[in-house]
Amino acid sequence: MWWEGKLPYEEKLRDEQVADFQKKNPGITINRTLQADIQQVVIPGFSSGSAPDVTQTEGDFRMRKGLVDGNYVLQLDQYYDERTWPVLDWARTWSKINGKTWEVPYEAQTHGIYYNKTALKKLGIDIPKTYEDIMAAADKAKAAGLVPFASDNDKGTNIRRVIMTHLFAVATPAQVRDILFAEGKFDSPEMIEAIERSAAIFSKGYSDGKLGNTLTSDAATPDFAAGRNIFWISGTFNAKRYKAQLKDFPDLDWGYMDLPPINKSLKWTTVAGVGSGFAINAKAQDVEAALKVIEYNMGMDDYFNKTSLEVLGFLPCVPMKTDGLTLREDDKYLIDSLAQNRDIGLQTNKIWPPEMVKYEEQAGQGMAAGEVTPKDFIANLTKLWDEAKRTPGGRWVA
């Protein structure tokens, strides 16, 4: 089994979970090989015949499409049906390419807004409940000499999350799906408003686009933890970073919520994605063993779920039992949101064609730095989208 490994405490947990699995499945031994960058090794490994029975897959659709186009992995619809996996609807959609399912999602991620409770309290700001509250808090923090929003915009990642969260605070999931999977116009009024509001976060000085373009999440975390930023639009994968930072910032306390709705008719503004999943080698000799390994790691085991949540803040893409768990409020909020919400916002750029993702990365950094206008940004994305629709297979995830 190939697994991407980076953090020592994460790998310690993985070793403990492997031991737990093997105790429960004495006929199966997991030989787990860590890969520093799973995206760089998967395609060469499968094409050369050196790949394992099971591999972790990261969220990059281009890598996953390469596995499918090369006939390297098993189609899994049969097993979804036979084994009645309770994978959440949106996560199953995310795991499909051209209408067929090729992987099993492992880690649910959502994108929303973190807030530093300690820093808000020092400024005399209540925890925001509405979008207007957030903007008013940003004004107050800016007046106090802070940069209200953290920015980890290396490779355009932060502007990407800002756009997605604003889009689903303005548009309904049905409106966005009409753009992504049907014939809706890409430059819809909702998309235009989302991008204009996203650019304003930077143009108003609420976030430092030029500095942020050089920062990774690991580099931006200390500033947020120390209270130099009060907000951070990011993904739930950052929770493990905050937990790790607690020893360095004992006063840090934070919360997380979806970006509040701008369109007041919306009940949910949850933006969901799959951080990683699992695929089975088409040449695997023991598919049943591979399926059992995947089922354990996808969240079908209570011990796995409990330890993943407590140590990493990772949530499965299946309904999760919370009996006996001590949960942070933001963890409980996410579990409830994912379990109850069947009409959820999918990460848009995970479904865009590669040319659009590349443009968003490059021009998004420029927009954050004030060098690309929202008008030009949306016009070029629209052009690329229209070209993809006219090209056979151009929207290959539909």
C-alpha positions in Angstrom: 0.0 0.0 0.0 1.3 3.5 -0.9 0.5 6.3 1.4 1.7 9.9 1.3 3.5 10.7 4.5 4.9 13.9 5.9 4.2 14.6 9.6 5.8 12.3 12.2 2.8 12.3 14.6 0.6 11.5 11.7 2.7 8.5 10.7 2.8 7.3 14.3 -1.0 7.2 14.2 -1.0 5.4 10.9 1.3 2.7 12.4 -1.1 2.2 15.3 -4.1 2.0 12.9 -2.3 -0.6 10.8 -1.7 -2.7 13.9 -5.4 -2.4 14.8 -6.5 -3.4 11.3 -4.2 -6.5 11.3 -5.4 -7.5 14.7 -9.0 -7.4 13.4 -8.1 -9.0 10.1 -5.4 -11.6 11.0 -5.2 -13.0 7.4 -4.1 -9.7 5.9 -0.8 -7.9 6.3 -0.4 -4.3 5.2 3.0 -3.4 3.8 2.8 0.4 3.8 5.3 2.4 1.9 5.4 6.2 2.5 5.7 8.5 -0.5 6.8 12.1 0.0 4.7 13.2 -2.9 2.1 10.7 -4.0 1.2 12.7 -7.1 4.7 12.4 -8.5 5.0 8.6 -8.1 1.6 7.1 -8.9 1.5 7.3 -12.7 5.2 6.2 -13.2 4.6 3.4 -10.7 1.5 2.1 -12.4 2.8 2.5 -15.9 6.1 0.6 -15.0 4.3 -2.2 -13.2 5.8 -1.4 -9.8 2.6 -0.1 -8.2 1.1 -1.6 -5.1 -2.3 -3.3 -4.7 -3.8 -0.2 -3.0 -2.7 3.4 -3.4 -3.7 6.6 -1.8 -4.9 9.2 -4.4 -4.7 12.9 -3.8 -7.3 15.4 -4.9 -5.7 16.2 -8.3 -8.1 15.1 -11.0 -5.4 15.0 -13.7 -3.5 12.4 -11.8 -6.7 10.4 -11.3 -7.7 10.7 -14.9 -4.2 9.4 -15.8 -4.9 6.2 -13.7 -8.3 5.7 -15.5 -7.0 6.4 -19.0 -4.2 4.0 -18.5 -6.5 1.2 -17.4 -4.4 1.0 -14.3 -7.1 0.9 -11.6 -10.4 -1.1 -11.0 -13.8 0.4 -11.7 -15.5 0.3 -8.4 -19.3 0.8 -9.1 -19.9 -3.0 -8.6 -18.4 -2.9 -5.2 -20.2 0.3 -4.1 -23.4 -1.5 -5.0 -22.7 -5.0 -3.6 -21.1 -3.8 -0.4 -23.6 -0.8 0.1 -20.9 1.6 1.1 -22.5 4.6 2.9 -20.3 7.1 1.1 -21.9 10.6 1.2 -23.6 11.5 -2.1 -21.3 14.5 -2.9 -18.2 12.4 -2.2 -19.4 9.6 -4.6 -19.9 12.3 -7.2 -16.4 13.6 -6.6 -15.0 10.1 -7.1 -16.4 9.6 -10.6 -14.9 10.3 -13.9 -17.2 10.2 -17.0 -20.0 8.7 -14.9 -18.0 5.8 -13.5 -16.5 5.5 -10.0 -12.8 4.8 -9.8 -11.9 5.4 -6.2 -13.2 5.4 -2.6 -12.9 8.7 -0.8 -11.1 8.8 2.5 -10.8 12.3 4.0 -13.7 14.8 3.9 -12.6 18.4 3.7 -14.7 21.5 3.7 -13.6 25.0 3.0 -14.9 27.8 5.2 -13.6 30.5 7.6 -11.5 30.0 10.7 -11.6 32.7 13.4 -9.1 33.3 16.1 -11.3 33.6 19.3 -8.4 34.9 21.4 -7.7 37.8 18.9 -11.4 38.7 18.5 -11.8 38.9 22.3 -8.8 41.3 22.6 -10.4 43.5 20.0 -13.8 43.4 21.7 -15.4 41.7 18.7 -18.1 39.1 19.1 -17.9 35.9 17.1 -19.4 36.8 13.8 -22.7 35.3 12.7 -23.3 37.0 9.4 -21.2 38.0 6.4 -21.8 41.6 7.3 -20.4 40.8 10.8 -17.2 39.5 9.2 -16.7 42.6 7.1 -17.3 44.9 10.1 -14.8 42.9 12.1 -12.3 43.1 9.3 -12.6 46.9 9.3 -12.0 47.0 13.0 -9.0 44.7 12.9 -7.5 46.7 10.0 -8.0 49.9 12.0 -6.1 48.3 14.8 -3.1 47.6 12.6 -3.8 43.9 11.8 -4.2 42.2 8.5 -7.7 40.8 9.0 -7.4 37.7 6.8 -4.5 35.3 6.7 -3.3 34.4 3.2 -1.4 31.3 2.1 -1.7 32.0 -1.6 1.4 30.1 -2.8 0.3 28.6 -6.2 -3.0 30.5 -5.9 -4.4 28.2 -3.2 -5.9 31.0 -1.0 -7.7 33.0 -3.8 -9.0 29.6 -5.0 -10.6 28.9 -1.6 -11.9 32.5 -1.3 -13.6 32.2 -4.7 -15.2 28.9 -3.8 -16.5 29.9 -0.4 -17.9 33.2 -1.8 -19.5 31.4 -4.8 -21.5 29.0 -2.5 -22.4 32.0 -0.2 -24.0 33.6 -3.3 -25.2 30.7 -5.6 -27.2 27.6 -4.8 -25.5 24.2 -5.4 -28.0 23.7 -8.2 -27.0 26.9 -9.9 -23.3 25.8 -9.8 -24.0 22.3 -10.9 -25.9 23.7 -13.9 -22.6 25.4 -14.8 -20.4 22.4 -14.1 -22.5 19.6 -15.5 -25.1 21.1 -17.7 -25.3 24.2 -20.0 -25.3 27.0 -17.5 -23.3 30.1 -18.4 -19.9 30.3 -16.6 -20.1 34.0 -16.3 -23.4 33.9 -14.5 -24.3 36.9 -12.2 -23.5 34.7 -9.2 -20.1 33.7 -10.4 -19.3 37.4 -11.3 -20.4 38.5 -7.8 -18.3 35.8 -6.1 -15.2 36.8 -7.9 -15.7 40.5 -7.4 -16.2 40.0 -3.7 -13.2 37.7 -3.5 -10.9 40.3 -5.2 -12.2 42.9 -2.8 -10.8 40.9 0.2 -7.4 41.8 -1.2 -8.1 45.2 -2.8 -9.5 46.6 0.5 -6.4 45.5 2.3 -8.1 42.8 4.3 -5.5 40.3 3.1 -2.0 40.9 1.8 -2.1 39.4 -1.7 1.5 40.2 -2.6 3.0 38.7 0.6 0.5 35.9 0.6 1.6 34.8 -2.8 4.8 33.6 -1.3 3.3 31.8 1.7 2.4 28.1 2.2 -0.1 27.1 4.8 2.7 26.0 7.1 4.3 29.4 6.8 1.0 31.3 7.4 -0.1 29.3 10.4 2.1 31.1 13.0 0.7 34.5 12.1 -2.9 33.3 12.5 -2.0 31.4 15.7 -0.4 34.5 17.2 -3.4 36.7 16.4 -1.8 38.9 13.7 -4.8 37.7 11.6 -8.3 37.2 13.0 -9.7 35.2 10.0 -8.5 32.6 7.6 -10.5 31.3 4.7 -9.1 27.8 4.3 -9.8 24.1 4.5 -10.4 21.9 7.4 -7.1 20.2 6.8 -5.6 23.1 8.7 -7.1 22.0 12.0 -4.2 19.6 12.5 -1.8 22.5 12.2 -3.6 24.5 14.8 -3.6 21.5 17.2 0.1 21.1 16.6 0.6 24.9 17.3 -1.1 24.8 20.7 2.1 24.0 22.5 3.7 27.2 21.0 0.7 29.4 21.4 -1.0 28.4 24.7 -3.6 31.2 24.4 -4.7 30.1 21.0 -8.4 29.2 20.7 -10.1 29.1 17.3 -13.4 28.3 15.7 -14.6 27.3 12.3 -17.7 27.8 10.3 -19.0 28.0 6.7 -18.7 31.4 5.2 -22.1 32.9 6.2 -24.6 33.3 3.3 -24.6 36.4 1.3 -27.8 35.1 -0.5 -30.1 35.0 2.5 -32.2 32.3 0.9 -29.4 29.8 1.4 -29.5 27.4 4.4 -26.1 25.8 3.8 -23.0 27.2 2.3 -20.8 24.2 2.8 -18.0 23.7 0.2 -16.9 20.1 0.3 -14.0 18.2 -1.2 -12.2 15.0 -0.8 -8.7 15.4 0.5 -7.6 12.0 -0.7 -9.0 8.6 -1.6 -8.0 5.0 -2.4 -7.8 3.1 -5.7 -7.1 -0.6 -6.4 -4.6 -1.8 -8.9 -6.3 -3.4 -11.8 -3.7 -6.2 -11.5 -4.2 -6.8 -7.8 -4.3 -10.6 -7.0 -6.5 -10.3 -3.9 -9.2 -7.8 -4.5 -11.1 -8.8 -1.4 -8.2 -8.0 0.8 -7.7 -4.7 -0.9 -11.4 -3.9 -0.3 -11.1 -4.7 3.4 -8.1 -2.4 3.7 -10.0 0.4 2.0 -13.2 -0.1 4.0 -11.2 0.3 7.2 -9.4 3.4 6.0 -12.5 5.0 4.5 -14.2 5.3 7.9 -16.1 2.0 8.4 -14.2 1.4 11.7 -15.0 3.3 14.9 -11.4 3.2 16.2 -10.1 4.5 13.0 -12.6 7.4 13.0 -12.0 8.3 16.7 -8.2 8.4 16.4 -8.2 10.2 13.1 -10.5 12.9 14.5 -8.7 13.3 17.8 -5.1 13.4 16.3 -5.6 14.9 12.9 -9.0 16.5 12.8 -9.8 14.3 9.8 -13.4 13.4 9.1 -14.5 10.4 7.0 -16.7 10.6 3.9 -19.3 8.4 5.5 -21.7 9.1 8.4 -19.7 9.1 11.6 -20.8 7.9 15.1 -20.0 10.4 17.8 -21.1 8.4 20.8 -18.4 8.7 23.5 -16.3 11.3 21.6 -15.2 14.6 23.1 -15.7 17.0 20.3 -14.8 20.6 19.7 -17.8 22.7 18.6 -16.3 23.1 15.1 -15.8 19.3 14.8 -19.4 18.7 15.8 -20.6 21.4 13.4 -18.8 19.7 10.5 -20.0 16.2 11.3 -23.6 17.4 11.5 -23.3 19.5 8.3 -21.8 16.7 6.3 -24.2 14.1 7.6 -27.4 16.1 7.2 -26.6 18.0 4.0 -27.2 16.2 0.7 -27.2 19.4 -1.3 -23.7 20.5 -0.9 -21.2 22.7 -2.8 -18.5 20.8 -4.6 -15.0 22.2 -5.0 -15.4 23.9 -8.4 -11.8 23.9 -9.6 -11.5 20.1 -8.9 -14.0 19.8 -11.8 -12.6 22.4 -14.1 -10.5 21.4 -17.1 -6.7 21.5 -16.5 -6.3 24.7 -18.5 -8.7 26.6 -16.3 -7.0 25.4 -13.1 -3.6 26.5 -14.4 -5.0 29.9 -15.4 -6.7 30.3 -12.0 -3.5 29.5 -10.3 -1.5 32.1 -12.2 -4.1 34.8 -12.8 -5.5 34.3 -9.3 -2.2 35.3 -7.8 -2.3 38.3 -10.0 -5.8 39.2 -9.0 -4.8 38.9 -5.3 -1.9 41.2 -5.9 -4.1 43.8 -7.8 -2.4 43.1 -11.2 -5.4 41.3 -12.8 -8.9 42.7 -12.8 -11.9 40.6 -11.8 -13.4 41.5 -15.2 -10.5 40.0 -17.1 -10.2 37.1 -14.8 -13.8 36.0 -15.3 -13.7 36.7 -19.1 -10.7 34.4 -19.6 -12.1 31.7 -17.4 -15.4 31.9 -19.4 -13.5 31.6 -22.7 -11.6 28.5 -21.4 -14.8 27.0 -20.2 -16.6 27.5 -23.5 -13.7 26.0 -25.4 -13.7 22.9 -23.1 -17.5 22.5 -23.7 -16.9 22.4 -27.5 -14.0 20.0 -27.3 -14.8 16.2 -27.1 -13.8 15.1 -23.6 -13.0 18.7 -22.7 -15.1 18.5 -19.5 -13.9 15.0 -18.7 -15.3 14.8 -15.2 -18.9 15.4 -16.2 
